[in-house]
Amino acid sequence: MKVVILAGGLGSRISEESHLKPKPMIEIGGRPILWHILKIYSSYGFNEFVICLGHKGHVIKEYFSNYFLHCSDVTFDFTQKNHQQIHAHQAEPWKITLVNTGELTMTGGRIKRIRPYINEGEDFMVTYGDGLADVDIPSLLAAHKKHGKMATVTAVQPKGRFGKLVIGENEQIQGFTEKPLGDGGWINGGFFVFSDKVFNYIKEDSTVLEQAPLEMLAKDKQLYSYKHNGFWQCMDTMRDKLYLEELVEKGNPPWVQKTLQVPAKEIWV
């Protein structure tokens, strides 16, 4: 099953870095957040990706164009007409299709544009290029298959930004709750599964996935949720980036899959 990554947005709320590179190429722990997202799916055996490019998409193309070389030991012999010999390499078994989906195209429009790369009758997964989670992908797919409808969205409850006071009688402070979950509401956390019939709900480049298409799918009773109670964090601002960096520095960041049969340090490199 193919995984589609939305990686073309402007990233205006993290312009400190996105004016130089596309948002998915902003690094967490020395690797682009896009790389981390691919590793999440790859850890479950999903290695075929379609990446929707837009803002500064050439940076992503150049990164993957050189990725195999950067992961390899290599000899350059300039006495042999610049002969190049690849030795041991550690590149993942990824097949990546990079698609120019327009500089200002909206999320729905980007998905519409990759239609030629999805087989007829094929389900596919979609997520954003700026969010990390420890979503159990096989469980998500099982939930999608069980209800048999066109679309499944992973629902998450992000933590509040601030700690919460626990106030008792007579306004006495009884304690503190460190960054509790939000107000109990669920939000769209990405990590979708779609039937190819979803393309019929998207009209043009200006279509926003999260508006008319998802609303119509819900109206037609074709949209179900998969509730994820684990880790989830988007990278909208520099504050978010620094938080993710902090998790990496602490070791074993929560989006590194705990279900792997080998130690995370051996695969998440």
Short mmCIF file of the C-alpha atoms (twelve columns), coordinates in Angstrom:
data_MODEL
# 
_entry.id   MODEL 
# 
loop_
_atom_site.group_PDB 
_atom_site.id 
_atom_site.type_symbol 
_atom_site.label_atom_id 
_atom_site.label_alt_id 
_atom_site.label_comp_id 
_atom_site.label_asym_id 
_atom_site.label_seq_id 
_atom_site.Cartn_x 
_atom_site.Cartn_y 
_atom_site.Cartn_z 
_atom_site.pdbx_PDB_model_num 
ATOM 1   C CA . MET A 1   0.000   0.000  0.000   1 
ATOM 2   C CA . LYS A 2   1.312   3.449  -0.930  1 
ATOM 3   C CA . VAL A 3   1.784   6.263  1.558   1 
ATOM 4   C CA . VAL A 4   1.120   9.809  0.347   1 
ATOM 5   C CA . ILE A 5   2.877   12.655 2.197   1 
ATOM 6   C CA . LEU A 6   1.637   16.247 1.932   1 
ATOM 7   C CA . ALA A 7   4.904   18.200 1.787   1 
ATOM 8   C CA . GLY A 8   4.120   21.306 -0.256  1 
ATOM 9   C CA . GLY A 9   2.845   23.928 2.201   1 
ATOM 10  C CA . LEU A 10  4.480   27.280 2.865   1 
ATOM 11  C CA . GLY A 11  5.071   26.735 6.598   1 
ATOM 12  C CA . SER A 12  4.464   30.422 7.305   1 
ATOM 13  C CA . ARG A 13  4.189   29.925 11.082  1 
ATOM 14  C CA . ILE A 14  7.725   28.590 11.247  1 
ATOM 15  C CA . SER A 15  9.204   31.065 8.783   1 
ATOM 16  C CA . GLU A 16  12.454  31.247 10.760  1 
ATOM 17  C CA . GLU A 17  13.463  28.139 8.798   1 
ATOM 18  C CA . SER A 18  10.832  27.663 6.079   1 
ATOM 19  C CA . HIS A 19  12.077  30.700 4.132   1 
ATOM 20  C CA . LEU A 20  15.180  28.623 3.368   1 
ATOM 21  C CA . LYS A 21  13.706  25.137 2.979   1 
ATOM 22  C CA . PRO A 22  10.295  23.418 2.791   1 
ATOM 23  C CA . LYS A 23  8.795   22.770 6.213   1 
ATOM 24  C CA . PRO A 24  9.148   18.949 5.966   1 
ATOM 25  C CA . MET A 25  12.911  19.420 5.557   1 
ATOM 26  C CA . ILE A 26  13.311  21.188 8.895   1 
ATOM 27  C CA . GLU A 27  15.529  18.941 10.965  1 
ATOM 28  C CA . ILE A 28  14.713  17.131 14.194  1 
ATOM 29  C CA . GLY A 29  17.746  15.454 15.718  1 
ATOM 30  C CA . GLY A 30  19.823  16.111 12.605  1 
ATOM 31  C CA . ARG A 31  17.305  14.559 10.189  1 
ATOM 32  C CA . PRO A 32  14.396  16.187 8.302   1 
ATOM 33  C CA . ILE A 33  11.034  15.627 9.972   1 
ATOM 34  C CA . LEU A 34  9.997   14.097 6.619   1 
ATOM 35  C CA . TRP A 35  12.635  11.386 7.150   1 
ATOM 36  C CA . HIS A 36  11.158  10.602 10.578  1 
ATOM 37  C CA . ILE A 37  7.677   10.250 9.063   1 
ATOM 38  C CA . LEU A 38  8.933   7.842  6.413   1 
ATOM 39  C CA . LYS A 39  10.676  5.817  9.111   1 
ATOM 40  C CA . ILE A 40  7.406   5.486  11.062  1 
ATOM 41  C CA . TYR A 41  5.709   3.814  8.091   1 
ATOM 42  C CA . SER A 42  8.833   1.900  7.081   1 
ATOM 43  C CA . SER A 43  9.124   0.368  10.545  1 
ATOM 44  C CA . TYR A 44  5.818   -1.386 9.779   1 
ATOM 45  C CA . GLY A 45  6.943   -2.521 6.333   1 
ATOM 46  C CA . PHE A 46  5.385   0.252  4.218   1 
ATOM 47  C CA . ASN A 47  8.161   1.469  1.945   1 
ATOM 48  C CA . GLU A 48  6.442   2.950  -1.114  1 
ATOM 49  C CA . PHE A 49  5.824   6.686  -0.891  1 
ATOM 50  C CA . VAL A 50  4.337   9.443  -3.033  1 
ATOM 51  C CA . ILE A 51  5.441   12.872 -1.828  1 
ATOM 52  C CA . CYS A 52  3.427   15.947 -2.852  1 
ATOM 53  C CA . LEU A 53  5.839   18.812 -3.531  1 
ATOM 54  C CA . GLY A 54  5.157   22.522 -3.606  1 
ATOM 55  C CA . HIS A 55  7.087   25.268 -1.820  1 
ATOM 56  C CA . LYS A 56  10.813  24.783 -2.512  1 
ATOM 57  C CA . GLY A 57  10.147  21.239 -3.661  1 
ATOM 58  C CA . HIS A 58  13.534  21.108 -5.388  1 
ATOM 59  C CA . VAL A 59  15.169  20.859 -1.952  1 
ATOM 60  C CA . ILE A 60  13.337  17.582 -1.285  1 
ATOM 61  C CA . LYS A 61  14.254  16.283 -4.752  1 
ATOM 62  C CA . GLU A 62  17.920  17.069 -4.183  1 
ATOM 63  C CA . TYR A 63  17.853  15.405 -0.750  1 
ATOM 64  C CA . PHE A 64  16.559  12.094 -2.076  1 
ATOM 65  C CA . SER A 65  18.647  12.310 -5.237  1 
ATOM 66  C CA . ASN A 66  21.748  12.193 -3.037  1 
ATOM 67  C CA . TYR A 67  20.332  10.055 -0.222  1 
ATOM 68  C CA . PHE A 68  21.775  6.701  -1.347  1 
ATOM 69  C CA . LEU A 69  25.194  8.284  -1.832  1 
ATOM 70  C CA . HIS A 70  25.105  9.911  1.592   1 
ATOM 71  C CA . CYS A 71  24.237  6.573  3.215   1 
ATOM 72  C CA . SER A 72  27.103  4.744  1.508   1 
ATOM 73  C CA . ASP A 73  30.842  4.330  1.687   1 
ATOM 74  C CA . VAL A 74  32.152  5.484  -1.672  1 
ATOM 75  C CA . THR A 75  35.427  5.730  -3.579  1 
ATOM 76  C CA . PHE A 76  35.976  8.479  -6.147  1 
ATOM 77  C CA . ASP A 77  38.869  7.675  -8.457  1 
ATOM 78  C CA . PHE A 78  39.758  10.817 -10.372 1 
ATOM 79  C CA . THR A 79  42.529  9.001  -12.256 1 
ATOM 80  C CA . GLN A 80  39.862  6.816  -13.893 1 
ATOM 81  C CA . LYS A 81  37.746  9.611  -15.401 1 
ATOM 82  C CA . ASN A 82  36.015  10.318 -12.107 1 
ATOM 83  C CA . HIS A 83  35.076  6.665  -11.564 1 
ATOM 84  C CA . GLN A 84  32.734  6.136  -8.621  1 
ATOM 85  C CA . GLN A 85  32.503  2.906  -6.643  1 
ATOM 86  C CA . ILE A 86  29.794  2.316  -4.024  1 
ATOM 87  C CA . HIS A 87  30.751  0.127  -1.066  1 
ATOM 88  C CA . ALA A 88  28.674  -0.721 2.017   1 
ATOM 89  C CA . HIS A 89  25.455  1.250  2.319   1 
ATOM 90  C CA . GLN A 90  22.633  1.596  4.848   1 
ATOM 91  C CA . ALA A 91  19.881  3.163  2.744   1 
ATOM 92  C CA . GLU A 92  16.344  1.997  3.445   1 
ATOM 93  C CA . PRO A 93  14.389  -0.062 0.866   1 
ATOM 94  C CA . TRP A 94  12.260  2.933  -0.079  1 
ATOM 95  C CA . LYS A 95  10.588  3.633  -3.405  1 
ATOM 96  C CA . ILE A 96  9.788   7.346  -3.482  1 
ATOM 97  C CA . THR A 97  7.839   9.199  -6.170  1 
ATOM 98  C CA . LEU A 98  8.185   12.977 -5.975  1 
ATOM 99  C CA . VAL A 99  5.312   14.844 -7.621  1 
ATOM 100 C CA . ASN A 100 5.165   18.572 -8.330  1 
ATOM 101 C CA . THR A 101 1.670   19.474 -7.107  1 
ATOM 102 C CA . GLY A 102 1.878   23.265 -7.401  1 
ATOM 103 C CA . GLU A 103 3.242   26.104 -5.314  1 
ATOM 104 C CA . LEU A 104 -0.117  27.304 -3.945  1 
ATOM 105 C CA . THR A 105 -2.258  24.175 -4.326  1 
ATOM 106 C CA . MET A 106 -4.383  23.288 -1.301  1 
ATOM 107 C CA . THR A 107 -4.250  19.934 0.519   1 
ATOM 108 C CA . GLY A 108 -7.148  18.391 -1.395  1 
ATOM 109 C CA . GLY A 109 -5.802  19.616 -4.704  1 
ATOM 110 C CA . ARG A 110 -2.431  18.048 -3.998  1 
ATOM 111 C CA . ILE A 111 -4.067  14.678 -3.379  1 
ATOM 112 C CA . LYS A 112 -6.072  15.034 -6.604  1 
ATOM 113 C CA . ARG A 113 -2.856  15.625 -8.544  1 
ATOM 114 C CA . ILE A 114 -1.263  12.338 -7.475  1 
ATOM 115 C CA . ARG A 115 -4.229  10.348 -8.847  1 
ATOM 116 C CA . PRO A 116 -2.115  8.866  -11.712 1 
ATOM 117 C CA . TYR A 117 0.162   7.204  -9.154  1 
ATOM 118 C CA . ILE A 118 -2.600  5.311  -7.320  1 
ATOM 119 C CA . ASN A 119 -3.884  2.121  -8.930  1 
ATOM 120 C CA . GLU A 120 -7.555  1.681  -9.721  1 
ATOM 121 C CA . GLY A 121 -9.379  0.198  -6.739  1 
ATOM 122 C CA . GLU A 122 -6.357  0.668  -4.469  1 
ATOM 123 C CA . ASP A 123 -6.563  2.004  -0.916  1 
ATOM 124 C CA . PHE A 124 -3.778  4.359  0.123   1 
ATOM 125 C CA . MET A 125 -2.589  6.187  3.217   1 
ATOM 126 C CA . VAL A 126 -2.093  9.936  3.583   1 
ATOM 127 C CA . THR A 127 -0.492  12.110 6.220   1 
ATOM 128 C CA . TYR A 128 0.969   15.547 6.693   1 
ATOM 129 C CA . GLY A 129 4.674   16.298 6.333   1 
ATOM 130 C CA . ASP A 130 4.966   18.013 9.691   1 
ATOM 131 C CA . GLY A 131 3.536   15.654 12.329  1 
ATOM 132 C CA . LEU A 132 4.974   12.780 14.355  1 
ATOM 133 C CA . ALA A 133 3.089   10.096 16.273  1 
ATOM 134 C CA . ASP A 134 3.380   6.536  17.545  1 
ATOM 135 C CA . VAL A 135 0.259   5.471  15.662  1 
ATOM 136 C CA . ASP A 136 -0.104  1.697  15.333  1 
ATOM 137 C CA . ILE A 137 -0.406  1.604  11.540  1 
ATOM 138 C CA . PRO A 138 -1.577  -2.049 11.294  1 
ATOM 139 C CA . SER A 139 -4.352  -1.324 13.822  1 
ATOM 140 C CA . LEU A 140 -5.349  1.767  11.840  1 
ATOM 141 C CA . LEU A 141 -5.587  -0.298 8.650   1 
ATOM 142 C CA . ALA A 142 -7.541  -3.037 10.431  1 
ATOM 143 C CA . ALA A 143 -10.053 -0.438 11.655  1 
ATOM 144 C CA . HIS A 144 -10.408 0.942  8.128   1 
ATOM 145 C CA . LYS A 145 -10.964 -2.508 6.684   1 
ATOM 146 C CA . LYS A 146 -13.467 -3.415 9.394   1 
ATOM 147 C CA . HIS A 147 -15.884 -0.545 8.722   1 
ATOM 148 C CA . GLY A 148 -15.443 -0.883 4.957   1 
ATOM 149 C CA . LYS A 149 -16.086 2.779  4.149   1 
ATOM 150 C CA . MET A 150 -14.118 5.194  1.975   1 
ATOM 151 C CA . ALA A 151 -12.094 7.074  4.560   1 
ATOM 152 C CA . THR A 152 -10.573 6.830  8.019   1 
ATOM 153 C CA . VAL A 153 -8.937  9.693  9.910   1 
ATOM 154 C CA . THR A 154 -6.800  9.287  13.003  1 
ATOM 155 C CA . ALA A 155 -8.334  11.316 15.837  1 
ATOM 156 C CA . VAL A 156 -6.054  12.646 18.575  1 
ATOM 157 C CA . GLN A 157 -6.320  14.677 21.769  1 
ATOM 158 C CA . PRO A 158 -3.308  17.016 21.948  1 
ATOM 159 C CA . LYS A 159 -1.965  18.152 25.272  1 
ATOM 160 C CA . GLY A 160 -2.793  21.630 26.510  1 
ATOM 161 C CA . ARG A 161 -0.092  24.245 26.111  1 
ATOM 162 C CA . PHE A 162 0.043   25.102 29.799  1 
ATOM 163 C CA . GLY A 163 -0.121  23.254 33.107  1 
ATOM 164 C CA . LYS A 164 -3.440  23.207 34.922  1 
ATOM 165 C CA . LEU A 165 -4.202  24.270 38.487  1 
ATOM 166 C CA . VAL A 166 -6.242  21.924 40.659  1 
ATOM 167 C CA . ILE A 167 -8.400  24.224 42.793  1 
ATOM 168 C CA . GLY A 168 -10.457 22.972 45.732  1 
ATOM 169 C CA . GLU A 169 -12.830 24.550 48.197  1 
ATOM 170 C CA . ASN A 170 -12.235 28.154 49.254  1 
ATOM 171 C CA . GLU A 171 -9.976  28.607 46.208  1 
ATOM 172 C CA . GLN A 172 -7.222  26.535 47.828  1 
ATOM 173 C CA . ILE A 173 -4.655  25.216 45.349  1 
ATOM 174 C CA . GLN A 174 -4.501  21.462 45.791  1 
ATOM 175 C CA . GLY A 175 -1.945  20.693 43.151  1 
ATOM 176 C CA . PHE A 176 -0.846  21.020 39.554  1 
ATOM 177 C CA . THR A 177 -1.433  18.945 36.428  1 
ATOM 178 C CA . GLU A 178 1.420   19.229 33.964  1 
ATOM 179 C CA . LYS A 179 0.117   19.932 30.458  1 
ATOM 180 C CA . PRO A 180 -3.033  17.791 30.573  1 
ATOM 181 C CA . LEU A 181 -4.939  16.677 27.492  1 
ATOM 182 C CA . GLY A 182 -7.132  19.323 25.913  1 
ATOM 183 C CA . ASP A 183 -10.798 19.936 26.597  1 
ATOM 184 C CA . GLY A 184 -11.778 16.366 25.750  1 
ATOM 185 C CA . GLY A 185 -12.392 17.080 22.072  1 
ATOM 186 C CA . TRP A 186 -10.802 15.051 19.300  1 
ATOM 187 C CA . ILE A 187 -9.019  16.674 16.363  1 
ATOM 188 C CA . ASN A 188 -7.750  15.568 12.965  1 
ATOM 189 C CA . GLY A 189 -4.287  14.103 13.546  1 
ATOM 190 C CA . GLY A 190 -3.595  13.106 9.937   1 
ATOM 191 C CA . PHE A 191 -2.623  9.472  9.302   1 
ATOM 192 C CA . PHE A 192 -5.572  8.861  6.964   1 
ATOM 193 C CA . VAL A 193 -6.566  5.773  5.001   1 
ATOM 194 C CA . PHE A 194 -8.508  6.452  1.791   1 
ATOM 195 C CA . SER A 195 -10.232 4.453  -0.921  1 
ATOM 196 C CA . ASP A 196 -9.434  5.681  -4.418  1 
ATOM 197 C CA . LYS A 197 -13.106 6.744  -4.581  1 
ATOM 198 C CA . VAL A 198 -12.123 9.727  -2.419  1 
ATOM 199 C CA . PHE A 199 -10.700 11.393 -5.537  1 
ATOM 200 C CA . ASN A 200 -14.313 11.931 -6.668  1 
ATOM 201 C CA . TYR A 201 -14.838 14.248 -3.683  1 
ATOM 202 C CA . ILE A 202 -12.006 16.592 -4.694  1 
ATOM 203 C CA . LYS A 203 -12.725 19.154 -7.413  1 
ATOM 204 C CA . GLU A 204 -9.652  21.282 -8.083  1 
ATOM 205 C CA . ASP A 205 -6.366  22.750 -6.845  1 
ATOM 206 C CA . SER A 206 -8.176  25.164 -4.526  1 
ATOM 207 C CA . THR A 207 -9.999  22.358 -2.693  1 
ATOM 208 C CA . VAL A 208 -9.026  22.073 0.966   1 
ATOM 209 C CA . LEU A 209 -9.146  18.435 2.045   1 
ATOM 210 C CA . GLU A 210 -10.270 19.305 5.556   1 
ATOM 211 C CA . GLN A 211 -13.296 21.257 4.317   1 
ATOM 212 C CA . ALA A 212 -15.677 20.122 1.548   1 
ATOM 213 C CA . PRO A 213 -14.231 16.623 0.871   1 
ATOM 214 C CA . LEU A 214 -14.170 15.432 4.484   1 
ATOM 215 C CA . GLU A 215 -17.462 17.177 5.249   1 
ATOM 216 C CA . MET A 216 -19.163 15.472 2.294   1 
ATOM 217 C CA . LEU A 217 -17.648 12.102 3.203   1 
ATOM 218 C CA . ALA A 218 -19.045 12.532 6.724   1 
ATOM 219 C CA . LYS A 219 -22.449 13.529 5.322   1 
ATOM 220 C CA . ASP A 220 -22.443 10.430 3.135   1 
ATOM 221 C CA . LYS A 221 -21.490 8.298  6.165   1 
ATOM 222 C CA . GLN A 222 -18.216 7.334  4.522   1 
ATOM 223 C CA . LEU A 223 -15.806 8.832  7.077   1 
ATOM 224 C CA . TYR A 224 -14.830 7.026  10.278  1 
ATOM 225 C CA . SER A 225 -12.314 7.804  12.990  1 
ATOM 226 C CA . TYR A 226 -9.515  5.783  14.503  1 
ATOM 227 C CA . LYS A 227 -8.868  7.064  18.017  1 
ATOM 228 C CA . HIS A 228 -5.208  7.313  18.931  1 
ATOM 229 C CA . ASN A 229 -4.445  7.827  22.614  1 
ATOM 230 C CA . GLY A 230 -0.662  7.759  22.339  1 
ATOM 231 C CA . PHE A 231 1.923   10.337 21.368  1 
ATOM 232 C CA . TRP A 232 1.122   12.924 18.696  1 
ATOM 233 C CA . GLN A 233 2.793   16.248 17.976  1 
ATOM 234 C CA . CYS A 234 2.649   18.572 14.987  1 
ATOM 235 C CA . MET A 235 5.446   21.033 14.172  1 
ATOM 236 C CA . ASP A 236 3.681   24.311 13.484  1 
ATOM 237 C CA . THR A 237 6.061   26.675 15.274  1 
ATOM 238 C CA . MET A 238 9.631   26.934 16.490  1 
ATOM 239 C CA . ARG A 239 8.304   26.109 19.950  1 
ATOM 240 C CA . ASP A 240 7.078   22.753 18.591  1 
ATOM 241 C CA . LYS A 241 10.401  22.097 16.846  1 
ATOM 242 C CA . LEU A 242 12.355  22.752 20.032  1 
ATOM 243 C CA . TYR A 243 10.038  20.426 21.970  1 
ATOM 244 C CA . LEU A 244 10.626  17.612 19.457  1 
ATOM 245 C CA . GLU A 245 14.371  18.268 19.595  1 
ATOM 246 C CA . GLU A 246 14.221  17.983 23.375  1 
ATOM 247 C CA . LEU A 247 12.539  14.579 23.090  1 
ATOM 248 C CA . VAL A 248 15.289  13.370 20.761  1 
ATOM 249 C CA . GLU A 249 18.002  14.598 23.111  1 
ATOM 250 C CA . LYS A 250 16.429  12.656 25.984  1 
ATOM 251 C CA . GLY A 251 16.751  9.448  23.947  1 
ATOM 252 C CA . ASN A 252 14.123  7.042  22.543  1 
ATOM 253 C CA . PRO A 253 11.674  9.700  21.292  1 
ATOM 254 C CA . PRO A 254 8.078   8.464  21.575  1 
ATOM 255 C CA . TRP A 255 7.386   8.266  17.829  1 
ATOM 256 C CA . VAL A 256 10.106  5.618  17.484  1 
ATOM 257 C CA . GLN A 257 8.008   2.474  17.331  1 
ATOM 258 C CA . LYS A 258 8.093   0.336  20.462  1 
ATOM 259 C CA . THR A 259 6.868   -2.680 18.484  1 
ATOM 260 C CA . LEU A 260 10.077  -3.098 16.499  1 
ATOM 261 C CA . GLN A 261 11.765  -6.475 16.757  1 
ATOM 262 C CA . VAL A 262 15.205  -4.832 16.791  1 
ATOM 263 C CA . PRO A 263 16.435  -2.058 19.083  1 
ATOM 264 C CA . ALA A 264 15.291  1.365  17.903  1 
ATOM 265 C CA . LYS A 265 18.880  2.629  17.840  1 
ATOM 266 C CA . GLU A 266 19.680  0.060  15.119  1 
ATOM 267 C CA . ILE A 267 16.888  1.095  12.756  1 
ATOM 268 C CA . TRP A 268 16.340  4.767  13.613  1 
ATOM 269 C CA . VAL A 269 19.682  5.966  12.260  1 
# 
